[in-house]
Amino acid sequence: MRKQTVEHPFGTIKMWMGATHFLMRKFKNVSTEMSLHILAYNLKRMISIWGTTGLIFQLQEQYG
């Protein structure tokens, strides 16, 4: 069950970033690169769900 639930986002992110390799070396750099990919993926998903104005509204409501 876990494999089915988690596989789609990571497969999508892997395809979105070129499906080959990371641009950086060493764990700290690769971790940072993956974090940026996940942040961009999540922002893209939120924009597709709420739209840009809806996302701005949600962020203003959450963080003032």
SEKESE-392069 format. One record per atom (N, C-alpha, C): atom name; x, y, z; residue in one letter; residue number from 1. Coordinates in steps of 0.02 Angstrom, whole numbers, plus 50000, padded with zeros to 5 digits. Example, Ala and Ser with C-alpha at 12.3 -4.5 7.8 and 13.67 -1.06 7.14 Angstrom:
BEGIN
N;50660;49716;50390;A;1
CA;50615;49775;50390;A;1
C;50660;49835;50390;A;1
N;50642;49888;50354;S;2
CA;50684;49947;50357;S;2
C;50645;50002;50394;S;2
//
This chain:
BEGIN
N;50041;49940;50000;M;1
CA;50000;50000;50000;M;1
C;50043;50063;50000;M;1
N;50096;50064;50042;R;2
CA;50139;50122;50046;R;2
C;50172;50136;49979;R;2
N;50194;50084;49945;K;3
CA;50227;50093;49880;K;3
C;50180;50126;49830;K;3
N;50117;50106;49830;Q;4
CA;50069;50135;49783;Q;4
C;50054;50208;49801;Q;4
N;50051;50224;49865;T;5
CA;50033;50291;49886;T;5
C;50089;50341;49872;T;5
N;50150;50320;49884;V;6
CA;50208;50365;49879;V;6
C;50238;50367;49809;V;6
N;50229;50316;49770;E;7
CA;50263;50310;49706;E;7
C;50244;50365;49656;E;7
N;50181;50384;49653;H;8
CA;50159;50433;49602;H;8
C;50195;50500;49608;H;8
N;50196;50533;49667;P;9
CA;50230;50598;49671;P;9
C;50304;50594;49654;P;9
N;50339;50542;49680;F;10
CA;50410;50536;49666;F;10
C;50424;50520;49592;F;10
N;50381;50479;49562;G;11
CA;50387;50466;49491;G;11
C;50376;50528;49449;G;11
N;50326;50568;49469;T;12
CA;50312;50630;49433;T;12
C;50369;50679;49441;T;12
N;50395;50687;49501;I;13
CA;50452;50733;49513;I;13
C;50513;50709;49474;I;13
N;50526;50644;49475;K;14
CA;50583;50617;49438;K;14
C;50577;50631;49364;K;14
N;50516;50621;49336;M;15
CA;50505;50636;49265;M;15
C;50513;50710;49252;M;15
N;50487;50752;49297;W;16
CA;50487;50824;49289;W;16
C;50559;50852;49290;W;16
N;50603;50820;49328;M;17
CA;50672;50845;49332;M;17
C;50718;50811;49281;M;17
N;50691;50770;49237;G;18
CA;50731;50743;49183;G;18
C;50741;50668;49188;G;18
N;50721;50636;49242;A;19
CA;50722;50564;49251;A;19
C;50792;50533;49245;A;19
N;50844;50572;49252;T;20
CA;50910;50542;49245;T;20
C;50950;50545;49310;T;20
N;50968;50605;49332;H;21
CA;51013;50610;49389;H;21
C;51007;50678;49421;H;21
N;51038;50685;49479;F;22
CA;51042;50750;49512;F;22
C;51100;50790;49482;F;22
N;51093;50856;49485;L;23
CA;51145;50899;49458;L;23
C;51203;50909;49508;L;23
N;51189;50900;49572;M;24
CA;51239;50911;49624;M;24
C;51268;50845;49648;M;24
N;51322;50850;49686;R;25
CA;51354;50792;49717;R;25
C;51352;50802;49793;R;25
N;51363;50750;49830;K;26
CA;51364;50747;49902;K;26
C;51293;50752;49930;K;26
N;51283;50718;49986;F;27
CA;51216;50711;50014;F;27
C;51183;50778;50030;F;27
N;51219;50824;50060;K;28
CA;51189;50889;50079;K;28
C;51163;50925;50017;K;28
N;51202;50926;49965;N;29
CA;51182;50961;49903;N;29
C;51124;50926;49869;N;29
N;51125;50860;49866;V;30
CA;51071;50822;49835;V;30
C;51008;50831;49875;V;30
N;51013;50831;49941;S;31
CA;50956;50842;49985;S;31
C;50925;50910;49973;S;31
N;50967;50961;49966;T;32
CA;50942;51029;49951;T;32
C;50908;51031;49883;T;32
N;50939;51000;49833;E;33
CA;50910;50998;49767;E;33
C;50842;50963;49767;E;33
N;50837;50907;49801;M;34
CA;50774;50871;49804;M;34
C;50721;50912;49841;M;34
N;50741;50946;49894;S;35
CA;50694;50989;49931;S;35
C;50666;51044;49886;S;35
N;50709;51073;49845;L;36
CA;50685;51125;49798;L;36
C;50637;51096;49746;L;36
N;50652;51035;49722;H;37
CA;50606;51002;49675;H;37
C;50539;50989;49707;H;37
N;50539;50966;49769;I;38
CA;50476;50952;49804;I;38
C;50438;51016;49818;I;38
N;50472;51069;49837;L;39
CA;50439;51134;49847;L;39
C;50406;51158;49783;L;39
N;50443;51154;49728;A;40
CA;50415;51176;49663;A;40
C;50356;51132;49643;A;40
N;50361;51067;49655;Y;41
CA;50306;51021;49639;Y;41
C;50244;51038;49679;Y;41
N;50253;51050;49744;N;42
CA;50196;51066;49787;N;42
C;50165;51133;49768;N;42
N;50205;51182;49752;L;43
CA;50177;51247;49730;L;43
C;50139;51239;49665;L;43
N;50165;51200;49619;K;44
CA;50131;51188;49556;K;44
C;50063;51154;49567;K;44
N;50061;51105;49613;R;45
CA;49999;51071;49629;R;45
C;49948;51118;49662;R;45
N;49971;51160;49708;M;46
CA;49926;51207;49742;M;46
C;49898;51258;49692;M;46
N;49938;51281;49645;I;47
CA;49914;51327;49595;I;47
C;49863;51294;49550;I;47
N;49874;51230;49533;S;48
CA;49826;51196;49491;S;48
C;49760;51183;49528;S;48
N;49762;51176;49594;I;49
CA;49702;51164;49633;I;49
C;49665;51229;49648;I;49
N;49700;51279;49674;W;50
CA;49668;51341;49696;W;50
C;49673;51397;49646;W;50
N;49719;51394;49599;G;51
CA;49733;51451;49555;G;51
C;49779;51499;49591;G;51
N;49805;51547;49556;T;52
CA;49854;51593;49587;T;52
C;49821;51638;49638;T;52
N;49762;51665;49623;T;53
CA;49729;51709;49672;T;53
C;49707;51670;49733;T;53
N;49683;51609;49723;G;54
CA;49664;51567;49780;G;54
C;49723;51550;49824;G;54
N;49780;51536;49793;L;55
CA;49840;51520;49831;L;55
C;49863;51581;49871;L;55
N;49862;51640;49840;I;56
CA;49881;51701;49876;I;56
C;49834;51712;49935;I;56
N;49769;51703;49924;F;57
CA;49720;51711;49978;F;57
C;49734;51662;50035;F;57
N;49746;51599;50018;Q;58
CA;49760;51548;50069;Q;58
C;49823;51565;50109;Q;58
N;49875;51587;50075;L;59
CA;49937;51605;50109;L;59
C;49928;51666;50154;L;59
N;49891;51716;50130;Q;60
CA;49878;51775;50172;Q;60
C;49836;51757;50233;Q;60
N;49787;51713;50223;E;61
CA;49745;51691;50278;E;61
C;49787;51653;50330;E;61
N;49833;51612;50306;Q;62
CA;49874;51570;50351;Q;62
C;49927;51611;50387;Q;62
N;49961;51655;50351;Y;63
CA;50020;51689;50379;Y;63
C;50011;51764;50390;Y;63
N;49952;51789;50379;G;64
CA;49938;51860;50394;G;64
C;49954;51903;50338;G;64
//
